[in-house]
Amino acid sequence: MASLTRRRLLRDAGIGGLGLALAATIGRGETKGENTMPAAAKPLQYTLPVLAYKSLEPVIDDATLALHHDKHHAGYVAGANKALDELAKARDAGDFGLVKHWERELAFNGSGANLHSLYWESMWPGGRGKPSEALMAAINASFGSIEKKAAQFAAATKAVEGSGWGVFAWDPALQRLVILQAEKHQNLTVWGVVPLLVCDVWEHAYYLKYQNKRPDYVDGWVKIIDWDGANRRFEAVTK
């Protein structure tokens, strides 16, 4: 692949954190309470996306899908916006006694909100499409084959310690695809990478149907990947 230009390296690798990288690559669909004011006039806040589908049965049951989106994701959105509001109040008052608390709240909830937005965009009922020619070439170059990539992704996602995510991402600094584990939402990540697909392995994503059988959930999840969406995200960061 062609080397990064200095300008693109600064754009991609210097984004300033996984949460901001995600914000640059997701949320282009319809959202609830979408902001339309220019950023200079009214800073944007986190929003809860409207799902493009109603069901992911039989892999994910409808009750889990609704609870996950309407309660858990909405909670992260509210928590991130609360942190932004409290940090704004702290700036106005010049009182940063709780800055560590609210910065941690912003990191946790903001990353949770962004990763969940990408999670919904990483799936489609029954799965959809296949890797583009360019993405397949990158998969082969980075992992040897799509089968080896799938095996590593499944193994890494199943082995996440505690709650967290399996992440399939593009590392602009190395010009290659990588597979990462993220504990919680913001731990064990490489800042600057741009996730293309993510799988949520917090228990609320699968426990009603799979209970403690996370491997069965992950094995089912890989059958509903939306490669069309991954292709769009890949093209956006490599063009």
C-alpha positions as CSV (number, residue, x, y, z in Angstrom):
1,M,0.0,0.0,0.0
2,A,1.1,3.5,-0.6
3,S,2.9,5.3,2.3
4,L,1.0,7.9,4.3
5,T,1.5,11.5,3.4
6,R,2.6,13.7,6.3
7,R,-0.8,15.5,6.1
8,R,-2.8,12.2,6.2
9,L,-0.6,10.8,9.0
10,L,-1.3,13.9,11.1
11,R,-5.0,13.5,10.3
12,D,-5.3,9.8,11.0
13,A,-2.7,9.1,13.7
14,G,-3.0,12.5,15.4
15,I,-6.8,12.4,16.0
16,G,-6.3,12.5,19.8
17,G,-7.7,9.2,21.0
18,L,-9.9,6.2,20.1
19,G,-13.1,8.0,21.1
20,L,-12.4,10.9,18.7
21,A,-11.3,8.5,16.0
22,L,-14.6,6.7,16.3
23,A,-16.5,10.0,16.3
24,A,-14.9,10.8,12.9
25,T,-15.9,7.5,11.4
26,I,-19.4,6.9,12.8
27,G,-22.7,8.6,13.3
28,R,-23.4,9.6,9.7
29,G,-26.8,8.0,9.8
30,E,-30.0,9.4,11.2
31,T,-29.8,10.3,14.9
32,K,-32.2,11.3,17.6
33,G,-31.9,15.0,18.4
34,E,-29.4,15.6,15.6
35,N,-27.5,18.8,16.0
36,T,-27.5,21.2,13.0
37,M,-25.8,24.3,14.5
38,P,-22.2,25.0,13.4
39,A,-19.7,23.7,15.9
40,A,-18.4,27.3,16.6
41,A,-21.9,28.4,17.6
42,K,-23.1,25.3,19.5
43,P,-20.7,22.4,20.4
44,L,-22.1,19.1,19.4
45,Q,-23.1,16.5,22.0
46,Y,-23.5,12.8,21.9
47,T,-26.7,11.4,20.3
48,L,-28.4,8.0,20.2
49,P,-28.6,6.6,16.7
50,V,-31.8,5.2,15.3
51,L,-31.3,1.5,14.4
52,A,-31.5,0.7,10.7
53,Y,-33.1,-2.7,11.5
54,K,-35.7,-4.1,13.9
55,S,-34.3,-7.5,14.6
56,L,-31.1,-9.6,14.6
57,E,-32.8,-12.9,15.4
58,P,-31.9,-15.7,15.8
59,V,-28.3,-14.5,16.8
60,I,-29.4,-11.7,19.1
61,D,-32.9,-11.9,20.6
62,D,-35.2,-8.9,20.3
63,A,-35.4,-8.3,24.0
64,T,-31.6,-8.0,24.3
65,L,-31.4,-5.7,21.3
66,A,-34.1,-3.3,22.6
67,L,-32.6,-3.2,26.2
68,H,-29.1,-2.8,24.9
69,H,-29.9,0.1,22.6
70,D,-32.7,1.9,24.4
71,K,-31.2,1.6,28.0
72,H,-27.5,0.8,28.0
73,H,-26.4,2.8,24.9
74,A,-28.8,5.7,25.9
75,G,-27.2,5.6,29.4
76,Y,-23.7,6.1,27.9
77,V,-25.0,9.0,25.8
78,A,-26.5,10.6,28.8
79,G,-23.4,10.0,30.9
80,A,-21.1,11.5,28.3
81,N,-23.2,14.6,27.8
82,K,-23.4,15.0,31.6
83,A,-19.7,14.9,31.8
84,L,-19.4,17.5,29.1
85,D,-21.9,19.7,30.9
86,E,-20.1,19.4,34.3
87,L,-16.7,20.1,32.7
88,A,-18.2,23.3,31.1
89,K,-19.5,24.3,34.5
90,A,-16.0,23.7,36.0
91,R,-14.4,25.9,33.4
92,D,-16.9,28.7,33.9
93,A,-16.5,28.6,37.7
94,G,-12.7,28.0,37.6
95,D,-13.3,25.1,40.0
96,F,-11.6,21.9,38.9
97,G,-11.8,20.0,42.1
98,L,-13.7,17.2,40.4
99,V,-11.9,17.4,37.1
100,K,-10.4,13.9,37.4
101,H,-13.8,12.4,38.1
102,W,-15.6,14.1,35.2
103,E,-12.7,13.4,32.8
104,R,-12.9,9.7,33.7
105,E,-16.7,9.8,33.2
106,L,-16.2,11.4,29.8
107,A,-13.7,8.8,28.7
108,F,-15.8,5.9,29.9
109,N,-19.2,7.1,28.7
110,G,-17.9,8.8,25.5
111,S,-16.0,5.7,24.5
112,G,-19.1,3.6,25.3
113,A,-21.3,5.8,23.3
114,N,-19.0,5.8,20.2
115,L,-18.3,2.0,20.3
116,H,-21.9,1.2,20.6
117,S,-22.7,3.4,17.6
118,L,-20.2,1.4,15.6
119,Y,-21.5,-1.9,17.1
120,W,-24.9,-1.3,15.5
121,E,-23.3,-0.4,12.2
122,S,-21.1,-3.6,12.4
123,M,-24.2,-5.9,12.0
124,W,-27.0,-6.6,9.6
125,P,-29.8,-9.2,9.8
126,G,-28.3,-12.4,8.4
127,G,-25.1,-10.6,7.5
128,R,-24.6,-8.5,4.4
129,G,-22.0,-8.3,1.6
130,K,-18.4,-9.4,1.6
131,P,-15.0,-7.7,1.9
132,S,-14.3,-5.4,-1.0
133,E,-11.3,-6.2,-3.2
134,A,-9.2,-3.6,-1.4
135,L,-10.2,-4.7,2.1
136,M,-9.6,-8.3,1.2
137,A,-6.2,-7.5,-0.1
138,A,-5.4,-5.7,3.2
139,I,-6.8,-8.6,5.2
140,N,-4.5,-11.1,3.3
141,A,-1.5,-8.8,3.7
142,S,-2.1,-8.3,7.4
143,F,-3.3,-11.7,8.5
144,G,-2.5,-14.2,5.7
145,S,-6.1,-15.0,4.9
146,I,-9.6,-14.1,5.9
147,E,-9.9,-17.4,7.7
148,K,-6.8,-16.6,9.8
149,K,-8.2,-13.1,10.5
150,A,-11.6,-14.7,11.6
151,A,-9.8,-17.1,13.9
152,Q,-7.7,-14.5,15.5
153,F,-10.7,-12.1,15.9
154,A,-12.9,-14.8,17.5
155,A,-10.1,-15.9,19.8
156,A,-9.2,-12.4,20.9
157,T,-12.8,-11.4,21.5
158,K,-13.6,-14.5,23.5
159,A,-10.5,-13.9,25.6
160,V,-11.3,-10.3,26.6
161,E,-10.7,-10.2,30.4
162,G,-14.0,-9.1,32.1
163,S,-16.2,-6.9,30.0
164,G,-15.1,-5.2,26.8
165,W,-14.8,-5.5,23.1
166,G,-13.1,-7.2,20.2
167,V,-12.0,-4.6,17.6
168,F,-11.0,-5.0,14.0
169,A,-9.2,-1.9,13.0
170,W,-6.9,0.0,10.6
171,D,-3.7,1.3,12.1
172,P,-2.7,4.3,9.9
173,A,0.8,4.5,11.4
174,L,1.7,1.0,10.3
175,Q,-0.6,1.0,7.2
176,R,-2.1,-2.4,8.2
177,L,-5.1,-3.9,9.8
178,V,-5.0,-5.0,13.4
179,I,-7.2,-6.9,15.9
180,L,-7.4,-5.5,19.4
181,Q,-9.0,-6.2,22.7
182,A,-10.6,-3.4,24.7
183,E,-11.3,-3.8,28.4
184,K,-14.3,-1.8,29.6
185,H,-14.5,0.8,26.8
186,Q,-11.3,2.8,27.0
187,N,-8.6,0.3,28.2
188,L,-6.0,-1.7,26.2
189,T,-6.6,0.4,23.0
190,V,-4.1,1.9,20.5
191,W,-4.9,5.6,20.1
192,G,-5.2,6.7,16.5
193,V,-6.5,3.4,15.1
194,V,-9.8,3.6,13.2
195,P,-12.1,0.7,14.1
196,L,-13.9,-0.9,11.2
197,L,-16.0,-3.5,13.0
198,V,-16.5,-4.0,16.8
199,C,-18.1,-6.8,18.8
200,D,-19.6,-6.0,22.2
201,V,-18.8,-8.7,24.8
202,W,-20.3,-7.0,27.8
203,E,-22.7,-9.5,29.3
204,H,-25.7,-7.3,28.6
205,A,-25.1,-7.8,24.9
206,Y,-25.8,-11.6,25.0
207,Y,-26.7,-12.8,28.5
208,L,-30.5,-13.2,28.0
209,K,-30.0,-15.6,25.2
210,Y,-26.5,-17.1,25.8
211,Q,-26.1,-16.7,29.5
212,N,-22.4,-17.4,30.3
213,K,-21.6,-18.9,26.9
214,R,-19.8,-15.9,25.4
215,P,-18.0,-18.1,22.8
216,D,-21.4,-19.2,21.3
217,Y,-22.5,-15.6,21.1
218,V,-19.3,-14.6,19.3
219,D,-19.6,-17.5,16.9
220,G,-23.1,-16.4,16.0
221,W,-22.1,-12.7,15.8
222,V,-19.6,-13.3,13.0
223,K,-22.4,-14.5,10.9
224,I,-24.2,-11.1,10.9
225,I,-21.3,-8.9,10.1
226,D,-22.1,-5.9,7.8
227,W,-19.2,-5.9,5.4
228,D,-20.8,-3.2,3.3
229,G,-20.4,-0.8,6.3
230,A,-16.8,-2.0,6.9
231,N,-16.0,-1.4,3.3
232,R,-17.2,2.2,3.5
233,R,-15.2,2.9,6.7
234,F,-12.1,1.2,5.2
235,E,-12.4,3.3,2.0
236,A,-12.8,6.5,4.1
237,V,-9.6,6.0,5.9
238,T,-7.4,4.7,3.1
239,K,-8.4,6.9,0.1
